[in-house]
Amino acid sequence: MTSSQQTPEPEGHGDGPGGGHGGHAHGHSHSHGPAAPVSRHLRKVIAAVVIPFATAVVVGLVVLWPGGTPAHERTGVGFDRQTEQGRVVSVEKVDCKDVNAAQVPPTGDTSTPEGREAVESQRGECGKATIEVTTGANAGRRFVEIVQPDAPRQLDEGQGVVVAYAPDAPRDLQYSVIDVNRKVPLTVLAAIFAIVVVLVGRMRGVMALIALAASFVVLTFFILPAILEGSNPLVVAVVGASAIMLIALYLCHGLSARTSVAVLGTLISLLLIGLLGSLFIDWASLSGNTDDNTGLIHGLYPEIDLSGLLLAGIIIGSLGVLDDVTVTQTSAVWELHQADPRMGPRALYRAAIRIGRDHIASVVNTLVLAYAGAALPLLLLFSIAQSSVGTVANSELVAEEIVRTLVGSIGLVASVPVTTVLAALVVSADREGTSEARPAGRGGRRRRAK
């Protein structure tokens, strides 16, 4: 923990990485003043809790650190395909019958959806696209792709595409277009995002972007490869999420007692989410193998515990919003104490929990709508099938999302009183800091230390 003297600054200034303004790399952005005073004794108490936890996280990273993603023989199914980059050289309009885009059933039966689709696909003009492979050993090679008029993805001349390569297939069938190249629009959007964050957040925004990059590094180089190597997904998720939490919170909010209280509140809430998630995933018999992607993972790496992978996803998915809630509650308590240093822990808790209740309502609604939006195509299918609400909720696909949403929401709700209690006890117990925080006189400045 560090100690320093600061004076109040106008809002929007003094937002260096060690200041008290609360911007961070998650979905909400908050701005808070410098942290209220904390005595040396109390900083030692907080350090006695946080330092062993941080040490345990570092040890966990070292012990579980993977040697890289395990190699495997490609199956050519789904995402497990060898891909190259390509470019559409030309697109020619031709009659669909001439290119045999689809065959009508030999029986002429059009009563089935497949038969009707085959008939429709032979009507109108198809696109005969010539594709040139631009990467790999066969760069410069060309092949033809037929695009039907009702295909959801049409090809345009000069467009970049992603092509799948099947080396064991006949030469004319080795390459096929599987997607378009979206690197340019995604890169531009990411650049706009970074510029907006820096313009609004200034130095705090820069630190938030660094924390975001560090989170992706931990996810890409630790969490995913460690799970693929066969490590317990729950243990990997707890260690990885804890590392992300420590990096993001201390980078964005500074090395202070206030940030440390937010860390402790987040940690307790994550443990609660882990316990509840483990209980209800087992009780509801959720396998975690609910779609083609998880089925492919299980086929390639059968030793991976998919139910554990589901639990790991719940923990990591809840972390971002948890950080937001705990930082907000901790800052609320600090600001209330700074406004009236005579407030005791009970009064501080009552005042701050009213702020927390408003935050609870917004973040829970955010979580539920986010999961509902992600599962919207699935819900549409159930609606088309005219399934009852009970049938829909009982299916594993939907039950998995229900457990994910409710367990995460319980952790979020619990984080508000837990963090508020911790923060109220810390600032109220800090008698030395409280005396230093009293105003020096009318219009005087307060001495503040972290």
C-alpha positions as MATLAB code, in Angstrom:
seq = 'MTSSQQTPEPEGHGDGPGGGHGGHAHGHSHSHGPAAPVSRHLRKVIAAVVIPFATAVVVGLVVLWPGGTPAHERTGVGFDRQTEQGRVVSVEKVDCKDVNAAQVPPTGDTSTPEGREAVESQRGECGKATIEVTTGANAGRRFVEIVQPDAPRQLDEGQGVVVAYAPDAPRDLQYSVIDVNRKVPLTVLAAIFAIVVVLVGRMRGVMALIALAASFVVLTFFILPAILEGSNPLVVAVVGASAIMLIALYLCHGLSARTSVAVLGTLISLLLIGLLGSLFIDWASLSGNTDDNTGLIHGLYPEIDLSGLLLAGIIIGSLGVLDDVTVTQTSAVWELHQADPRMGPRALYRAAIRIGRDHIASVVNTLVLAYAGAALPLLLLFSIAQSSVGTVANSELVAEEIVRTLVGSIGLVASVPVTTVLAALVVSADREGTSEARPAGRGGRRRRAK';
ca = [
       0.000    0.000    0.000;
       1.248    3.503   -0.683;
       0.839    6.799    1.156;
       0.734   10.234   -0.390;
      -0.675   13.720    0.118;
      -3.074   15.088   -2.470;
      -5.351   18.079   -2.808;
      -8.783   18.048   -4.379;
      -8.775   18.634   -8.109;
     -11.532   19.706  -10.466;
     -13.480   16.865  -11.980;
     -11.799   15.464  -15.066;
      -8.245   16.272  -13.903;
      -5.598   14.410  -12.010;
      -6.548   11.092  -13.542;
      -3.211    9.397  -13.492;
      -2.905    5.675  -12.798;
      -2.425    6.170   -9.099;
      -5.299    8.572   -8.578;
      -8.665    7.871   -7.123;
     -10.850    8.367  -10.193;
     -12.629    5.146  -10.923;
     -12.446    4.406  -14.644;
     -11.840    0.791  -15.677;
     -11.913   -1.700  -18.520;
     -15.443   -2.923  -18.049;
     -18.914   -2.082  -19.171;
     -19.522    0.983  -16.929;
     -17.332    3.995  -16.250;
     -17.210    5.887  -12.962;
     -15.286    8.934  -11.827;
     -14.367    9.291   -8.164;
     -12.266   11.684   -6.154;
      -9.022   10.889   -4.369;
      -9.240    8.141   -1.778;
      -9.915    9.075    1.820;
      -7.061    8.738    4.316;
      -5.998    5.322    5.518;
      -3.584    4.844    8.400;
      -0.370    2.884    8.148;
      -1.698    0.255   10.570;
      -4.797   -0.373    8.474;
      -2.746   -0.563    5.295;
      -0.689   -3.288    6.941;
      -3.838   -5.222    7.837;
      -5.138   -5.012    4.258;
      -1.732   -5.948    2.864;
      -1.654   -8.994    5.154;
      -4.754  -10.254    3.333;
      -4.111   -9.112   -0.241;
      -0.410   -9.990   -0.543;
      -0.829  -13.717    0.319;
      -3.761  -13.885   -2.110;
      -1.730  -12.245   -4.886;
       1.184  -14.570   -4.097;
      -1.104  -17.600   -4.353;
      -2.327  -16.362   -7.747;
       1.237  -15.973   -9.016;
       2.133  -19.463   -7.764;
      -0.974  -20.847   -9.465;
       0.008  -19.186  -12.744;
       3.513  -20.663  -12.539;
       2.342  -24.178  -11.640;
      -0.483  -24.336  -14.196;
       1.187  -22.360  -16.974;
       0.799  -24.425  -20.171;
       3.470  -25.229  -22.701;
       1.162  -24.144  -25.539;
      -1.952  -25.509  -27.205;
      -1.620  -29.300  -27.576;
      -1.220  -30.434  -31.170;
      -3.823  -32.657  -32.797;
      -4.671  -34.019  -36.214;
      -7.195  -31.767  -37.923;
     -10.616  -33.292  -38.477;
     -11.753  -30.824  -41.125;
     -15.009  -30.308  -39.201;
     -16.368  -26.934  -38.083;
     -13.648  -24.603  -36.810;
     -11.103  -27.427  -36.886;
     -10.202  -26.820  -40.514;
      -7.073  -25.598  -42.223;
      -7.817  -22.163  -43.630;
      -6.143  -19.719  -45.984;
      -6.908  -16.229  -47.235;
      -8.348  -15.586  -50.686;
      -9.692  -12.878  -52.980;
     -12.670  -12.804  -55.335;
     -11.199  -12.208  -58.797;
     -14.460  -12.063  -60.723;
     -18.177  -12.866  -60.404;
     -20.180  -13.989  -63.420;
     -23.966  -14.340  -63.509;
     -25.094  -17.724  -64.913;
     -28.306  -19.723  -65.036;
     -28.534  -21.943  -61.980;
     -29.567  -24.938  -64.129;
     -26.389  -24.680  -66.188;
     -24.119  -25.030  -63.161;
     -26.197  -27.748  -61.447;
     -26.292  -25.784  -58.215;
     -28.675  -28.409  -56.821;
     -30.456  -31.463  -58.035;
     -34.204  -32.021  -57.957;
     -35.021  -35.330  -56.224;
     -35.130  -38.175  -58.774;
     -38.726  -38.880  -57.770;
     -39.714  -35.296  -58.485;
     -41.180  -35.088  -54.998;
     -41.381  -31.466  -53.851;
     -43.588  -32.086  -50.831;
     -40.630  -32.041  -48.454;
     -38.652  -28.929  -47.498;
     -35.542  -30.471  -49.083;
     -37.341  -31.094  -52.361;
     -38.795  -27.590  -52.515;
     -35.381  -26.087  -51.709;
     -33.777  -28.094  -54.519;
     -36.365  -26.869  -57.020;
     -36.019  -23.234  -55.943;
     -32.234  -23.431  -56.147;
     -32.441  -24.236  -59.875;
     -34.392  -21.072  -60.634;
     -32.888  -17.668  -61.303;
     -29.275  -16.561  -61.734;
     -26.420  -17.913  -59.655;
     -23.081  -16.249  -59.086;
     -20.061  -18.035  -60.558;
     -17.179  -16.586  -58.539;
     -13.535  -17.141  -59.377;
     -11.456  -17.177  -56.193;
      -7.684  -16.786  -55.948;
      -5.838  -18.190  -52.943;
      -3.488  -15.517  -51.584;
      -1.715  -17.340  -48.728;
      -0.196  -20.761  -48.090;
       1.773  -23.155  -50.272;
      -0.760  -22.867  -53.120;
      -0.897  -19.064  -53.239;
      -2.008  -17.943  -56.697;
      -4.157  -21.012  -57.345;
      -7.715  -20.322  -58.499;
     -10.979  -22.195  -58.075;
     -14.667  -21.622  -58.801;
     -17.380  -21.131  -56.179;
     -21.091  -21.217  -57.087;
     -23.270  -18.864  -55.038;
     -27.026  -19.434  -55.193;
     -29.306  -16.368  -55.453;
     -30.908  -16.947  -52.043;
     -27.614  -17.583  -50.233;
     -27.228  -15.353  -47.136;
     -23.666  -14.475  -48.155;
     -23.092  -13.074  -51.630;
     -19.630  -12.473  -53.103;
     -18.421   -9.303  -54.830;
     -15.432   -8.764  -57.076;
     -12.316   -7.745  -55.128;
     -13.725   -8.975  -51.817;
     -11.432  -10.766  -49.356;
     -12.567  -14.240  -48.293;
     -11.540  -17.062  -45.983;
     -11.187  -20.437  -47.713;
     -11.018  -23.921  -46.227;
      -8.285  -26.250  -47.490;
      -8.792  -30.035  -47.523;
      -5.493  -31.541  -48.744;
      -6.904  -35.083  -48.936;
      -9.825  -34.127  -51.212;
      -9.708  -34.284  -55.041;
      -7.837  -31.338  -56.532;
     -10.951  -29.557  -57.787;
     -12.608  -29.840  -54.365;
      -9.691  -28.954  -52.091;
     -10.706  -25.314  -51.637;
     -14.055  -23.773  -50.705;
     -15.176  -20.387  -49.390;
     -16.328  -20.540  -45.764;
     -16.452  -16.851  -44.795;
     -15.589  -13.311  -45.789;
     -12.556  -11.406  -44.508;
     -13.696   -8.863  -41.909;
     -10.294   -7.747  -40.634;
     -10.476   -4.191  -41.987;
     -13.894   -3.173  -40.531;
     -13.111   -4.885  -37.222;
      -9.735   -3.146  -37.005;
     -11.313    0.249  -37.756;
     -14.009   -0.342  -35.118;
     -11.378   -1.335  -32.542;
      -9.391    1.807  -33.354;
     -12.493    3.999  -32.917;
     -13.184    2.302  -29.573;
      -9.622    2.925  -28.358;
      -9.703    6.582  -29.477;
     -13.031    7.224  -27.728;
     -11.815    5.576  -24.503;
      -8.608    7.644  -24.490;
     -10.343   10.924  -25.400;
     -12.934   10.543  -22.649;
     -10.869    8.710  -20.030;
      -7.512   10.373  -20.735;
      -4.746    8.628  -18.779;
      -7.327    6.516  -16.999;
      -8.609    5.363  -20.393;
      -5.076    4.413  -21.443;
      -4.699    2.303  -18.302;
      -8.081    0.696  -18.988;
      -6.942   -0.307  -22.484;
      -3.707   -1.750  -21.075;
      -5.726   -3.741  -18.538;
      -8.003   -4.983  -21.323;
      -4.997   -6.129  -23.350;
      -3.571   -7.898  -20.282;
      -6.901   -9.676  -19.776;
      -6.778  -11.014  -23.327;
      -3.173  -12.151  -22.800;
      -4.145  -14.136  -19.688;
      -7.164  -15.610  -21.473;
      -5.286  -16.512  -24.677;
      -1.950  -17.688  -23.301;
      -2.989  -19.174  -19.960;
      -6.656  -20.053  -19.508;
      -7.430  -21.609  -22.904;
      -4.189  -23.616  -23.410;
      -4.182  -24.801  -19.761;
      -7.717  -26.179  -20.128;
      -6.769  -27.889  -23.410;
      -3.756  -29.458  -21.692;
      -6.129  -31.177  -19.268;
      -5.871  -28.960  -16.181;
      -9.015  -28.647  -14.067;
     -11.120  -25.930  -15.789;
     -12.446  -24.612  -12.461;
      -8.981  -24.197  -10.932;
      -7.664  -22.601  -14.131;
     -10.636  -20.212  -14.272;
     -10.240  -19.179  -10.627;
      -6.500  -18.524  -11.008;
      -6.904  -16.788  -14.372;
      -9.873  -14.681  -13.269;
      -8.023  -13.665  -10.105;
      -5.001  -12.594  -12.156;
      -7.221  -10.574  -14.493;
      -8.965   -8.987  -11.501;
      -5.708   -7.943   -9.814;
      -4.215   -6.529  -13.016;
      -7.369   -4.667  -14.077;
      -8.284   -3.182  -10.702;
      -4.819   -2.043   -9.628;
      -3.895   -0.740  -13.086;
      -7.119    1.222  -13.470;
      -7.672    2.414   -9.909;
      -4.203    2.566   -8.409;
      -2.463    0.711   -5.591;
      -4.658    1.908   -2.718;
      -6.628    0.602    0.236;
      -9.871    1.415   -1.554;
      -8.886   -0.762   -4.523;
      -7.811   -3.544   -2.164;
     -11.238   -3.576   -0.521;
     -12.812   -3.880   -3.989;
     -10.458   -6.796   -4.701;
     -11.547   -8.587   -1.531;
     -15.238   -7.991   -2.284;
     -14.792   -9.330   -5.824;
     -12.908  -12.381   -4.558;
     -15.612  -13.307   -2.029;
     -18.310  -12.915   -4.691;
     -16.354  -15.058   -7.168;
     -16.044  -17.809   -4.544;
     -19.807  -17.670   -3.983;
     -20.448  -17.911   -7.742;
     -18.079  -20.875   -7.970;
     -19.792  -22.738   -5.123;
     -23.329  -22.084   -6.373;
     -22.374  -22.866   -9.958;
     -20.761  -26.161   -8.993;
     -23.804  -27.132   -6.901;
     -26.475  -26.365   -9.501;
     -24.562  -27.635  -12.522;
     -24.258  -30.985  -10.753;
     -27.831  -30.928   -9.401;
     -29.346  -30.020  -12.788;
     -27.167  -32.657  -14.531;
     -25.736  -30.155  -17.012;
     -23.093  -31.833  -19.154;
     -21.851  -28.697  -20.893;
     -21.959  -30.578  -24.221;
     -24.883  -28.787  -25.843;
     -23.849  -27.790  -29.368;
     -21.576  -28.676  -32.274;
     -18.661  -26.669  -30.880;
     -18.599  -28.342  -27.466;
     -19.145  -31.696  -29.169;
     -16.119  -31.048  -31.360;
     -14.039  -30.071  -28.311;
     -15.069  -33.291  -26.585;
     -14.171  -35.310  -29.685;
     -10.724  -33.711  -29.997;
      -9.917  -33.607  -26.273;
     -12.097  -36.194  -24.493;
     -10.244  -35.652  -21.206;
     -11.669  -32.120  -20.840;
     -14.424  -31.865  -18.237;
     -17.125  -29.970  -20.151;
     -19.255  -29.345  -17.062;
     -16.158  -27.829  -15.443;
     -15.681  -25.780  -18.593;
     -19.241  -24.488  -18.197;
     -18.511  -23.461  -14.609;
     -15.288  -21.748  -15.684;
     -17.254  -19.760  -18.254;
     -19.721  -18.616  -15.595;
     -16.898  -17.363  -13.360;
     -15.036  -15.534  -16.112;
     -18.243  -14.090  -17.561;
     -19.291  -12.670  -14.187;
     -15.929  -11.073  -13.423;
     -16.272   -7.942  -15.553;
     -19.568   -6.805  -14.052;
     -18.419   -7.818  -10.556;
     -15.428   -5.494  -10.789;
     -17.725   -2.660  -11.761;
     -20.086   -3.222   -8.824;
     -17.399   -3.643   -6.156;
     -15.415   -0.592   -7.272;
     -18.573    1.524   -7.292;
     -19.635    0.412   -3.812;
     -16.185    0.893   -2.331;
     -15.915    4.357   -3.834;
     -19.393    5.261   -2.554;
     -18.410    4.386    1.016;
     -15.135    6.316    0.740;
     -16.881    9.398   -0.642;
     -19.592    9.278    2.030;
     -16.943    9.011    4.741;
     -15.025   11.881    3.211;
     -18.185   14.027    3.163;
     -18.948   13.265    6.829;
     -16.040   11.669    8.751;
     -18.279   11.339   11.851;
     -20.420    8.619   10.203;
     -20.003    5.224   11.836;
     -19.952    1.871   10.011;
     -23.718    1.338   10.373;
     -24.603    4.776    8.985;
     -22.100    4.360    6.164;
     -23.535    0.965    5.280;
     -27.128    2.235    5.241;
     -26.242    5.189    3.006;
     -24.069    3.199    0.588;
     -26.469    0.252    0.286;
     -29.112    2.606   -1.100;
     -26.712    3.407   -3.920;
     -26.020   -0.298   -4.331;
     -29.694   -1.179   -4.730;
     -29.950    1.076   -7.768;
     -26.858   -0.560   -9.234;
     -28.220   -4.054   -8.572;
     -31.366   -3.343  -10.569;
     -29.386   -2.193  -13.593;
     -26.685   -4.877  -13.683;
     -29.071   -7.819  -13.154;
     -31.267   -6.581  -15.985;
     -28.148   -6.145  -18.111;
     -27.045   -9.733  -17.508;
     -30.447  -11.264  -18.238;
     -30.929   -9.264  -21.446;
     -27.370  -10.037  -22.591;
     -27.921  -13.786  -22.238;
     -31.403  -13.558  -23.808;
     -29.962  -11.668  -26.766;
     -27.232  -14.267  -27.265;
     -29.799  -17.093  -27.169;
     -32.396  -15.300  -29.321;
     -32.129  -17.659  -32.366;
     -32.590  -20.641  -30.050;
     -35.620  -19.046  -28.390;
     -37.091  -18.370  -31.844;
     -36.772  -22.049  -32.710;
     -38.653  -23.000  -29.556;
     -41.315  -20.438  -30.415;
     -41.692  -21.871  -33.912;
     -42.078  -25.336  -32.426;
     -44.781  -23.908  -30.101;
     -43.103  -25.472  -27.072;
     -44.402  -24.666  -23.605;
     -42.374  -22.515  -21.236;
     -41.685  -25.551  -19.043;
     -40.413  -27.573  -21.995;
     -38.173  -24.746  -23.146;
     -36.711  -24.159  -19.678;
     -36.122  -27.879  -19.140;
     -34.019  -28.341  -22.278;
     -30.324  -28.431  -21.491;
     -29.494  -25.584  -23.863;
     -31.843  -23.179  -22.084;
     -31.293  -24.631  -18.601;
     -27.577  -23.967  -19.032;
     -28.253  -20.290  -19.751;
     -30.708  -20.067  -16.837;
     -28.114  -21.438  -14.416;
     -25.442  -19.164  -15.902;
     -27.660  -16.091  -15.561;
     -29.072  -16.754  -12.108;
     -25.821  -17.892  -10.496;
     -24.004  -14.853  -11.904;
     -26.814  -12.566  -10.764;
     -26.780  -14.001   -7.240;
     -23.049  -13.310   -7.055;
     -23.584   -9.760   -8.287;
     -26.349   -9.061   -5.800;
     -24.311  -10.534   -2.937;
     -21.260   -8.461   -3.890;
     -23.080   -5.228   -2.993;
     -23.650   -5.843    0.750;
     -20.381   -7.788    1.098;
     -18.246   -5.020   -0.402;
     -20.205   -2.294    1.382;
     -19.686   -3.961    4.776;
     -15.957   -4.411    4.139;
     -15.508   -0.806    3.012;
     -17.566    0.613    5.912;
     -15.585   -1.389    8.468;
     -12.259   -0.356    6.951;
     -12.861    3.403    6.830;
     -14.596    3.445   10.238;
     -11.806    1.497   11.923;
      -9.223    3.921   10.593;
      -9.159    6.347   13.524;
      -5.830    7.872   12.594;
      -6.970    8.505    9.043;
     -10.292    9.917   10.229;
      -8.666   12.568   12.366;
      -6.448   13.580    9.471;
      -9.478   13.796    7.219;
     -11.284   16.467    9.254;
     -11.515   19.833    7.511;
      -8.854   22.339    8.599;
     -11.419   25.129    8.547;
     -13.869   26.841    6.301;
     -12.636   26.523    2.763;
      -9.598   24.588    3.986;
      -8.147   21.571    2.252;
      -7.988   18.064    3.627;
      -4.936   15.922    3.873;
      -5.499   12.697    1.994;
      -3.493    9.525    1.897;
      -4.210    6.186    0.382;
];
